[in-house]
Amino acid sequence: RMNSDLENQAELEEKTRLINQVLELQHTLEDLSARVDAVKEENLKLKSENQVLGQYIENLMSASSVFQTTDTKSKRK
């Protein structure tokens, strides 16, 4: 009887330990998932900003005489 009680106790402790481990892993997964979502959002924002900057640089280049005169210079040679 005593041995059986000890086995039950050990089994219960092991189950409790495993349940706690599962819960901890679930929380870790939730945290990682939230982090992934945040990074995706930041990535979209940066891509959008990058496009705006690219367009701005293109507009500056097309408006600047420095970039437009390279063709005429090479034709003169």
C-alpha positions in Angstrom: 0.0 0.0 0.0 2.8 2.4 1.0 4.7 1.7 -2.2 1.6 2.3 -4.3 1.0 5.7 -2.6 4.6 6.7 -3.4 4.2 5.7 -7.0 1.0 7.7 -7.3 2.7 10.7 -5.7 5.6 10.4 -8.1 3.3 10.0 -11.1 1.3 13.1 -10.0 4.4 15.2 -9.6 5.6 14.1 -13.0 2.3 15.0 -14.6 2.3 18.4 -12.8 5.8 19.0 -14.1 4.8 18.1 -17.6 1.7 20.3 -17.5 3.8 23.3 -16.3 6.3 22.7 -19.0 3.5 22.6 -21.7 2.0 25.8 -20.3 5.5 27.5 -20.4 6.0 26.4 -23.9 2.6 27.7 -24.9 3.5 31.1 -23.5 6.8 31.1 -25.3 5.0 30.3 -28.5 2.5 33.1 -28.0 5.4 35.5 -27.3 7.3 34.4 -30.4 4.1 34.6 -32.5 3.4 38.2 -31.3 7.1 39.1 -32.1 6.8 37.7 -35.6 3.6 39.8 -36.2 5.4 42.9 -34.9 8.4 42.3 -37.2 6.1 41.7 -40.2 4.3 44.9 -39.5 7.6 46.8 -39.2 8.8 45.2 -42.4 5.8 46.4 -44.3 6.2 49.9 -42.9 9.9 50.0 -43.9 9.2 48.6 -47.4 6.6 51.4 -47.9 9.1 54.1 -46.7 11.7 52.6 -49.0 9.4 52.9 -52.0 8.7 56.6 -51.1 12.4 57.3 -50.8 13.2 55.5 -54.0 10.6 57.6 -55.8 11.9 60.8 -54.2 15.5 60.0 -55.3 14.2 59.2 -58.8 12.4 62.5 -59.0 15.5 64.4 -57.8 17.7 62.6 -60.3 15.4 63.4 -63.2 15.1 67.0 -62.1 18.9 67.4 -61.7 21.0 68.6 -64.6 24.0 66.5 -63.2 22.3 63.3 -64.1 20.8 64.5 -67.4 24.0 65.8 -69.0 25.8 62.5 -68.9 24.2 61.4 -72.2 25.3 64.6 -74.1 28.8 64.4 -72.7 29.3 60.9 -74.0 27.9 61.8 -77.4 30.4 64.7 -77.7 33.4 62.4 -77.3 
